[in-house]
């Protein structure tokens, strides 16, 4: 039995990324969360299953606002998605700066707190997303990578894992 369990545990650990934003910057323009995510933005993306096949596509309209409260930067990002099958989804993110290009975020379909870190043109965000599946809700770990390619174009790759195994990806382009 141990011959099966140990390789399985090793595979689960390999599925988790330890790459930092400073190691994963790709040139481009430095990302400043409160600068890019201000006002109206449009997003276009595809959702891929664990085998890499497109499962769904979507378009979204986003709107970001930022303010300073008692010396702390806070932001709200609303997202309104329309999927290719007509389903609509809305999400509201609340972000708080914790200093040095790092933020924490919450949303109603996120378990706990999302952790964000920026460096150069890269942003990494990790969180547990609550996803409805077959009449119940499951939690999947999401590792978001965002790269600011031009002042008005951001590329986002989200990898979703359950028990350390990749169950899907989302590729999105966000335009200011």
PyMOL commands that set and color helices and strands:
alter all, ss='L'
color gray80, all
select helices_A, chain A and resi 2-14+21-24+33-36
alter helices_A, ss='H'
color red, helices_A
select strands_A, chain A and resi 39-49+54-69+72-83+88-99+102-106+110-119+122-133+136-150+153-162+165-175
alter strands_A, ss='S'
color yellow, strands_A
deselect
rebuild
show_as cartoon
